[in-house]
Amino acid sequence: MTKHITVVGMQWGDEGKGKIVDWLCNKADVALRFQGGNNAGHTIVIDDTAYKLNLLPSSILRNDKLSIIGNGVALDASALMMEIENLKSVNIDVGPHNLLISENCPLILNLHKQKEELFENLREQQRIDTTNKGIGPCYEDKVGRRAIRLCDLQDHNTLREKVSILLQYHNTLRKGAGLQPLAQEEVINELENISQKILPYLQATWQILDKLKPDKRIIFEGAQGILLDIDHGTYPFVTSSNTIAPYAAVGSGIYCKDLHVLGVMKAYITRVGNGPFPTEQKNETGKLLFNIGKEVGTVSGRERRCGWFDAVLAKQAISLAKISSIALTKLDILDSFDVVKICTGYKFDNKIYDYLPALSSVQQRLEPVYEELPGWKKKTSDQSTLTGLPTNARKYIERIEELLEKRISLISTSPKRDNMIVTDSHFIN
């Protein structure tokens, strides 16, 4: 039986999942986004052209693949249509023949973005530093059972009633904040302006997935990273959805028993926005990682904080997501370093931790315990075999494997689509 693959980030996002999914789709039939929204930024480089995707699955650049946006995604329909039009303008074929959207997707509206901005500004003492895309408030309405879903656009009679219920909640909040209430017609017009463009993509996607032939392979594409999971991440500095691999079943509507979970991680670690970061380098090392790695957020344009590889967090991610094997990215960013470091534990209050405690006040004060390895001072980019890598680069990879007790099956050696070292191909053949 064909193994399906779930791809998740093992850090705080920005690990390079887009390239990995696109590469895997060469031997797959379907790719599905199962959570998040247009706060995701997946970059794929083909023939020196960079394509930046937010809502669209990374398979969309391969015309013979089916791309699906699952029910677990918070859908900004206007942003999606703009993304589709941008791809069409460069001759990428996108339409209902190769892109399907779950009828159950909750819709992000302008009022969600306004609410997020309002509450972010109120959190002076503990700003989350969100992307202000309205994703968190959209998920709040979904859980509060007042969200407008994609399927609701099909029935204008019941749509008005649902908008009225939604505005009862949001206008109460706006009144308390001293803002003008929103008129029902304003929201109705927003929905009607997009409905005819987006409805052709609507499908009962769970049913389509359920009817796939056994020889068809699905790639479940996660957004953000495990350390940003709403339940298991560095709360409250997290995203608003579950980013761990098991959520793929919930966010898609299909459970796959025969599944390979591929975790993606950088050879170092980065973070956008506020929150704990034990191995962060607020020094020349951090500046070098930032500059060489071009660490600017794809969606937000914000600078990413940079630090040494954290094996403690990686092991925690492996446990939480039941990672089967690992894809390592951006190894080449470390090519110029004399010494590279790996965090193997934390110290706090005369105690050693082999995991990240949940208490925020402790997280902020952890002191990393490092293991130093010699750098390789040679080029690793564009290599196609493991033996082609410098000896010390291979030793660095081997040490990470030893610490994590997991095989690194893929090594990305540049942003380019086909620059990939495959050390273990059993799950993709």
Disulfide bonds with the S-S distance in Angstrom:
none
